[in-house]
């Protein structure tokens, strides 16, 4: 299953034979696609030999094949399925070479080549999608921006490869602590963003503090030396029921960045909102 359009563009999912795989927006499904028009449990796809069967599971906005809304339909190689407001995927039979090729294309399109987390472009797309869903459904959305403290000193003292190792280590820390539905992205040279779905200020503060401690404890080994760094975290929240009139996704980023700037004036290795 190859995602052709939407926030998971380019991603590839293997379908096990003879067993339905549920697709939706919720954390309970096996293939999670981030699109505000997709239901939590939207549809299922079951591979059966040379065919596959797609079933709508009572979704609000429907499942479409060839522009026609369906409840169940047999698919053949190359058929396209549209769900939600902007997500399209197709079913294809592929050997290992083709699978690896498509996966590499997805990595180039979505991932930061140094750290492996999402890149700035994909973060912007996800932020726009999640922000719209938060406002429409009155759900909270938290953004944690973090800046690695004094990374330039690491580069000057140990060389840029050491700084790159530090960034890779921090990316692993972030990915290891956040939920699968959340978004971790590198948005600048020494800056990362963590987008937390359905999270109010208190929850974002707890997560930021956990991340701060883990980064502080991180030791990056490079050429026989251990390098320690810290990071400073700025938090901004689009709170449920308290949406700011006329606010756009970039305003949430601007608020988090202003917090970061204020904290940096006071010192480093801290969190704030």
C-alpha positions in Angstrom: 0.0 0.0 0.0 1.6 3.3 -1.2 0.4 6.7 0.0 0.1 9.0 -3.0 -1.2 12.2 -1.4 -1.6 13.4 2.1 0.7 14.0 5.1 2.1 10.5 4.9 3.0 10.9 1.2 5.4 8.4 -0.1 5.2 6.0 2.8 4.8 2.3 2.1 2.9 -0.3 4.1 3.1 -4.1 3.7 -0.3 -5.9 3.8 -0.2 -9.4 5.3 -2.2 -11.9 3.2 -5.6 -13.1 4.3 -6.1 -10.7 7.2 -7.9 -7.3 7.2 -5.7 -4.3 8.2 -7.6 -1.4 9.6 -6.8 2.2 8.4 -7.8 5.4 10.2 -6.8 8.4 12.2 -7.0 6.7 15.7 -4.2 5.1 17.6 -6.1 1.8 17.7 -5.7 1.1 14.0 -2.7 -0.7 12.3 -2.1 2.0 9.6 -2.5 5.5 11.0 -3.0 8.3 8.5 -3.1 11.9 9.7 -5.9 13.7 7.8 -8.7 15.5 9.7 -11.3 14.1 7.2 -10.4 10.5 8.1 -12.4 8.7 10.8 -10.6 7.1 13.7 -11.4 3.7 12.3 -12.1 4.5 8.6 -11.7 1.4 6.4 -9.9 -1.9 6.1 -7.9 -3.6 3.3 -7.4 -7.4 3.0 -5.0 -8.9 0.6 -6.3 -12.1 -1.0 -3.9 -13.6 -3.6 -3.9 -11.5 -6.7 -6.6 -9.2 -5.3 -7.4 -7.1 -2.3 -10.7 -6.1 -0.7 -11.3 -2.6 0.7 -14.2 -2.2 3.2 -15.6 1.1 4.6 -16.0 0.7 8.4 -18.8 3.2 8.8 -16.6 6.3 8.2 -18.1 9.8 8.3 -16.7 11.0 5.0 -16.7 7.8 3.0 -14.2 5.6 1.1 -13.9 6.1 -2.7 -12.5 4.0 -5.5 -12.4 5.6 -8.9 -14.5 8.5 -7.6 -17.3 6.2 -6.5 -18.2 5.9 -2.8 -18.1 2.2 -1.8 -18.9 0.0 1.2 -16.9 -2.9 -0.2 -14.9 -3.4 -3.4 -12.4 -5.8 -4.9 -9.2 -4.1 -5.9 -6.7 -5.1 -8.5 -3.1 -4.1 -8.9 -2.8 -0.3 -9.3 -6.3 0.7 -8.0 -6.5 3.9 -6.1 -8.5 4.6 -2.9 -9.3 8.0 -1.6 -10.3 8.6 2.1 -10.6 11.8 4.1 -10.0 15.2 2.5 -6.7 14.7 0.9 -5.4 11.2 1.3 -5.1 8.8 -1.6 -3.3 5.4 -1.6 -2.9 2.7 -4.2 -2.5 -1.1 -3.9 0.4 -2.6 -5.8 2.3 -5.8 -6.0 6.0 -5.1 -5.7 9.2 -7.1 -5.3 11.9 -6.2 -2.7 13.8 -4.0 -5.2 10.7 -1.9 -5.8 9.8 -1.7 -2.1 13.2 -0.4 -1.2 13.1 2.1 -4.0 9.7 3.5 -2.9 10.9 3.6 0.7 14.0 5.5 -0.2 11.9 8.1 -2.1 9.7 8.5 1.0 12.8 9.0 3.2 14.1 11.7 0.9 10.7 13.5 0.8 9.9 13.3 4.5 13.0 12.9 6.5 16.0 15.0 7.6 19.0 13.2 6.1 21.2 13.7 9.1 18.9 12.8 12.0 16.2 10.6 10.4 13.4 12.6 12.0 10.9 14.5 9.9 12.2 17.5 7.9 11.0 21.1 8.2 8.7 20.8 5.1 6.9 17.8 6.4 6.6 19.4 9.8 4.9 22.4 8.2 2.4 20.2 6.5 1.6 18.2 9.6 1.3 21.3 11.7 -1.3 22.8 9.3 -3.3 19.5 9.3 -3.1 19.1 13.1 -3.9 22.7 13.8 -7.0 22.7 11.6 -8.2 19.5 13.3 -7.6 20.9 16.8 -9.6 24.0 16.0 -12.5 22.1 14.3 -12.9 19.4 17.0 -11.9 21.6 20.0 -9.0 19.4 20.8 -5.8 20.7 22.4 -2.5 20.8 20.4 0.9 21.4 22.0 4.1 22.5 20.3 7.4 22.1 22.0 10.4 23.8 20.3 13.8 23.0 21.6 17.2 24.5 20.9 20.4 22.7 21.6 22.5 24.9 23.9 25.9 26.0 22.6 26.1 23.5 19.8 28.6 25.8 18.1 31.0 25.2 21.0 30.9 21.5 20.3 31.6 22.1 16.6 34.5 24.4 17.4 36.0 22.2 20.1 35.4 18.8 18.6 34.7 19.4 14.9 31.4 19.3 13.0 31.2 15.5 12.8 31.0 15.5 16.6 28.1 18.1 16.5 26.4 15.9 13.9 26.6 12.9 16.3 25.1 15.0 19.1 22.2 16.0 16.9 21.6 12.3 15.9 21.6 11.4 19.6 19.1 14.0 20.6 16.8 13.0 17.7 16.9 9.4 19.1 16.0 10.7 22.5 13.0 12.6 21.2 11.7 9.7 19.1 12.2 7.3 22.0 9.9 9.3 24.4 7.1 10.7 22.3 4.0 8.7 21.2 3.8 7.2 17.7 1.1 9.7 16.7 3.2 12.7 17.6 5.6 14.5 15.3 9.3 15.0 15.8 11.1 17.2 13.3 14.4 19.0 12.8 13.4 22.5 11.8 16.8 24.3 12.0 20.5 23.6 12.4 20.3 23.1 16.1 16.5 23.3 16.6 13.9 20.6 16.8 10.1 20.7 17.1 7.8 18.2 18.8 4.1 18.3 18.0 1.9 16.7 20.7 -1.7 15.8 19.7 -4.5 16.2 22.2 -2.1 17.5 24.8 -2.8 20.5 27.2 -0.2 22.7 28.8 0.4 20.5 31.8 1.0 17.4 29.7 3.3 19.4 27.4 5.3 20.6 30.4 5.7 17.1 31.7 6.9 15.9 28.4 9.3 18.8 27.9 10.8 18.2 31.4 11.3 14.5 30.6 13.0 15.4 27.3 15.2 18.0 29.0 16.4 15.5 31.6 17.1 12.8 29.0 19.1 15.3 26.8 21.0 16.4 29.9 21.9 12.8 30.7 22.9 12.0 27.1 26.6 11.3 26.5 27.7 11.3 22.9 30.9 9.3 22.2 33.2 10.7 19.6 36.8 9.8 19.0 37.3 8.5 22.5 35.6 11.4 24.2 32.2 11.9 25.8 30.3 15.0 24.9 27.5 16.4 27.1 25.0 19.0 26.0 21.8 20.5 27.3 18.7 22.0 25.5 16.2 24.7 26.2 12.5 24.1 25.6 9.7 26.6 24.7 6.1 25.5 24.8 3.0 26.9 23.1 -0.5 25.3 23.3 -3.7 25.6 21.2 -6.0 24.8 24.1 -9.4 23.1 23.7 -12.2 25.6 24.0 -9.8 28.5 24.2 -8.8 29.0 20.5 -7.3 32.4 19.8 -9.5 34.1 17.1 -7.8 34.4 13.8 -4.7 32.4 14.9 -2.9 30.4 12.3 -0.4 27.5 12.5 2.6 29.9 12.1 1.4 31.9 15.1 1.7 28.8 17.3 5.3 28.4 16.1 6.0 32.1 16.7 4.7 31.9 20.3 7.0 28.9 21.0 10.0 30.7 19.5 9.3 33.8 21.6 9.3 31.7 24.7 12.7 30.2 23.6 14.2 33.6 23.0 13.0 34.8 26.5 14.4 31.7 28.2 17.8 32.0 26.4 18.1 35.5 27.9 17.7 34.0 31.3 20.0 31.0 30.8 20.0 27.5 29.3 18.8 24.0 30.1 15.3 25.0 31.1 11.6 24.8 30.0 9.0 27.5 29.8 5.7 28.6 28.2 
